[in-house]
Amino acid sequence: MWVFTRTRRHGRTRRRGRRRVPRAALALAACLPGVVVGLTLLLCAHAVQSPVALPRPAAPRASAPPYQAAQPRIVPRSAWLDATVRRTQPPPRYDDAVVAVFVHHTDSPNGYACADAPEVIRRLYAGQTTGRHWDDIGYNFLVDRCGTIYEGRAGGIERAVTGAHAQGFNHRTAGIAAIGTFTAGIPVPRAMTDAIAALAAWKLSPAGVDPRAVTQLVSSNGHSRYPAGAVVTLPAVAGHDIGYPTNCPGAALTAMLPDIRDTAARLQGRR
């Protein structure tokens, strides 16, 4: 296609032609906006139909039991188990959880100075490992008259260590021994019962056990009040005598158990 224009030079008119533009190109130019729009719609449609890679939601965290008590201060067993009585012993045994606490007394003199508690525990250890031929002290923890808590049996204070304190109910329990003798009429120091409550609250927290509740235990042998294999419902904070025929933990300390349970529950944040 040619386009003509007239120019005047030296009195004459000349034709000057412009370069021919192909008709196909003109048609393409006319249609270009429509092509762009169509291409845009096509791309948009593809984007809608294609799956979009979204970040995966974070895995939910395992929630802790709602009622948790803080760990009280606990003196390690190295404070009382000195080099003179150290000996090789079998590795500790563990359970999956602690769902009950047994309270004991040591049936030893009450008039000790609190600074002498490590020596008292050392003597208890010697009596149980030598006289009774146990592999370690049976109690998981011991509490003196001033409220100081001592680690007893080896294996780790935070773990569910299988003790040797309640015959058929050593499994899934923790044994807490009050250092002294607390038969009827003997005053039980408030510092001692508060420490027992704090310890019970903390040890029962991981399993979500209310210290005021009851729990089920399975008797592992026939030396307790129940035959082997018996499923027994007992208080979560119990005296030794409820599972074994004994006067332990003494009438005076037994009378304090309801108060210990209530204090432990409050320390877990329960009403």
C-alpha positions in Angstrom: 0.0 0.0 0.0 1.3 3.4 -1.0 0.6 6.8 0.4 1.2 9.9 -1.8 2.0 13.4 -0.8 2.6 16.4 -2.9 5.7 18.6 -2.5 6.5 21.7 -4.4 10.1 22.3 -5.5 11.3 24.7 -8.1 7.8 25.2 -9.3 7.1 21.6 -9.9 5.0 19.1 -8.1 6.6 15.8 -7.2 5.3 12.6 -5.8 7.0 11.1 -2.8 5.9 7.7 -1.6 6.1 6.3 1.9 7.2 2.7 2.6 4.5 0.2 2.2 3.1 -1.3 5.4 1.9 -4.9 5.0 -1.8 -5.4 5.6 -1.1 -8.4 8.0 0.9 -6.1 10.2 -1.9 -3.5 10.3 -4.4 -6.2 11.1 -2.1 -7.5 13.9 -1.7 -4.0 15.3 -5.5 -3.5 15.3 -6.0 -6.8 17.2 -3.0 -6.4 19.6 -5.0 -4.9 22.5 -7.4 -7.9 22.3 -4.5 -10.3 22.2 -3.0 -8.8 25.2 -6.2 -8.9 27.1 -6.8 -12.5 26.1 -3.3 -13.5 27.1 -3.8 -11.8 30.5 -7.1 -13.6 31.0 -5.5 -16.9 30.1 -2.7 -16.4 32.6 -5.1 -15.4 35.3 -7.3 -18.4 34.6 -4.2 -20.6 34.9 -3.2 -19.0 38.2 -6.6 -19.7 39.6 -6.6 -23.3 38.6 -3.0 -24.0 39.7 -2.6 -25.0 43.3 -0.8 -22.4 45.4 1.9 -23.6 47.7 1.0 -22.3 51.2 3.2 -22.8 54.2 2.2 -25.7 56.4 0.7 -24.9 59.7 3.0 -25.5 62.7 2.4 -28.8 64.5 0.4 -28.2 67.7 2.6 -28.4 70.8 1.8 -31.0 73.4 0.0 -29.2 76.1 1.3 -29.7 79.7 -1.2 -30.7 82.4 -3.0 -27.5 83.5 -2.1 -27.8 87.2 1.6 -27.7 87.7 3.6 -27.1 91.0 7.1 -25.8 91.1 9.9 -28.0 92.1 10.9 -27.4 95.7 14.6 -27.1 96.7 16.0 -30.6 97.0 19.4 -31.4 98.5 21.3 -34.0 96.4 22.2 -37.4 97.8 25.9 -36.5 97.5 25.3 -34.3 100.6 24.8 -37.4 102.8 26.2 -40.4 100.8 30.0 -39.8 101.4 32.9 -41.8 100.2 32.9 -44.1 103.2 29.6 -45.7 102.3 29.7 -45.5 98.5 29.5 -48.9 96.9 28.5 -50.5 93.6 24.8 -50.9 93.2 22.5 -52.1 90.3 21.2 -49.4 87.9 18.0 -47.7 89.0 14.6 -49.0 87.7 12.0 -46.6 86.4 8.2 -46.5 85.9 6.3 -44.5 83.3 4.8 -42.0 85.8 4.2 -41.2 89.5 0.5 -41.3 90.2 0.6 -41.7 94.0 2.8 -40.7 96.9 3.3 -42.7 100.1 4.2 -40.9 103.3 6.4 -42.6 105.9 8.2 -41.8 109.0 11.7 -43.3 109.6 11.0 -44.4 113.2 14.2 -42.8 114.4 14.7 -40.2 117.2 13.2 -36.8 116.9 15.7 -34.7 118.8 18.3 -34.4 116.1 19.7 -31.0 115.0 18.8 -30.2 111.4 22.4 -29.8 110.5 22.8 -33.5 111.5 20.1 -34.7 109.1 22.7 -36.0 106.5 24.3 -38.2 109.2 20.8 -39.5 110.2 20.1 -40.4 106.5 23.5 -42.1 106.2 22.6 -44.3 109.1 19.3 -45.2 107.6 21.0 -46.0 104.3 23.5 -48.3 106.2 20.7 -50.1 108.0 18.7 -50.8 104.8 21.6 -51.7 102.6 23.5 -53.7 105.2 20.9 -55.0 107.6 18.2 -55.6 105.0 20.6 -56.1 102.1 18.7 -53.7 99.9 20.6 -52.2 96.9 19.9 -48.6 98.0 17.9 -46.6 100.5 14.3 -47.4 99.9 12.8 -43.9 100.1 12.8 -41.6 97.1 13.0 -38.5 99.3 13.4 -37.7 103.0 12.3 -34.5 104.9 13.8 -33.3 108.1 12.1 -31.4 111.0 13.2 -28.1 109.5 11.6 -28.8 106.2 14.7 -29.6 104.2 14.1 -32.1 101.4 16.8 -34.6 100.6 17.2 -36.8 97.6 17.0 -40.5 98.7 17.1 -43.3 96.2 19.4 -42.9 93.2 18.0 -42.4 89.7 17.2 -38.7 89.3 14.7 -36.6 91.3 12.7 -35.7 88.2 12.2 -39.2 87.0 9.7 -41.9 88.1 12.3 -44.0 90.1 11.0 -47.3 91.4 11.5 -47.2 95.1 11.6 -49.9 97.9 9.3 -48.4 100.4 5.8 -49.8 100.0 6.1 -53.5 99.2 3.5 -54.3 96.5 3.0 -50.6 95.7 6.5 -49.5 94.8 5.7 -49.1 91.1 4.3 -45.7 89.9 4.7 -44.2 93.4 7.2 -42.0 95.3 8.1 -42.7 98.9 8.5 -39.6 101.1 9.9 -40.2 104.6 9.6 -37.8 107.5 12.8 -38.1 109.6 11.6 -39.0 113.1 8.9 -40.9 114.9 5.3 -39.4 114.8 3.1 -41.7 116.8 0.0 -40.4 118.6 0.7 -37.2 120.6 4.0 -36.3 119.0 3.9 -32.8 117.4 4.6 -32.7 113.7 6.6 -29.6 112.6 4.7 -27.4 110.2 7.8 -26.9 108.1 8.0 -30.7 107.7 4.3 -31.0 106.5 4.7 -28.0 104.2 7.7 -29.6 102.6 6.0 -32.9 102.2 3.0 -31.1 100.5 5.3 -29.2 98.1 7.1 -32.4 97.2 3.9 -34.3 96.6 2.4 -31.5 94.5 5.5 -31.4 92.3 5.9 -35.2 91.8 2.2 -35.7 91.0 2.0 -32.7 88.6 3.4 -34.4 85.4 0.7 -37.1 85.6 -2.0 -34.5 86.2 -3.0 -36.1 89.5 -5.0 -34.1 92.1 -3.4 -34.7 95.5 -6.9 -34.8 97.0 -8.1 -37.5 94.6 -7.8 -41.3 94.5 -5.8 -43.3 92.0 -5.5 -46.9 90.9 -2.5 -49.0 91.6 -1.7 -52.7 90.9 -0.2 -54.7 93.7 3.0 -56.3 92.4 3.3 -59.0 95.2 1.4 -60.6 98.0 3.5 -58.9 100.8 1.1 -55.9 101.1 -2.5 -55.8 102.2 -3.5 -57.0 98.7 -2.6 -60.1 96.6 -0.4 -59.8 93.6 -2.3 -58.4 90.6 -5.1 -56.8 92.6 -6.2 -53.4 91.2 -6.6 -51.2 94.2 -8.0 -47.6 94.5 -6.0 -45.6 97.1 -5.6 -42.0 98.0 -3.1 -40.1 95.7 -1.3 -39.0 98.9 -1.5 -42.0 101.2 0.0 -43.2 104.5 2.2 -46.3 104.3 -0.3 -48.2 106.5 -3.0 -48.0 103.9 -1.2 -50.4 101.6 0.9 -52.4 104.1 0.1 -53.7 107.7 2.3 -51.2 109.7 2.0 -48.3 112.1 3.9 -46.1 109.7 3.7 -43.1 109.3 2.4 -42.9 112.9 -0.9 -41.6 114.1 0.2 -38.0 114.4 1.5 -37.7 110.9 -1.5 -39.7 109.5 -3.8 -37.1 111.1 -1.9 -34.4 109.1 -2.5 -36.1 105.7 -5.8 -34.2 104.9 -4.0 -30.9 105.4 -1.0 -32.1 103.4 -3.4 -33.0 100.5 -5.1 -29.6 100.6 -1.8 -27.7 100.6 -0.5 -29.8 97.8 -3.6 -29.1 95.7 -3.3 -25.4 96.3 0.4 -25.5 95.2 -0.8 -27.0 91.9 -3.2 -24.1 91.5 -6.3 -26.1 92.2 -9.3 -24.7 94.2 
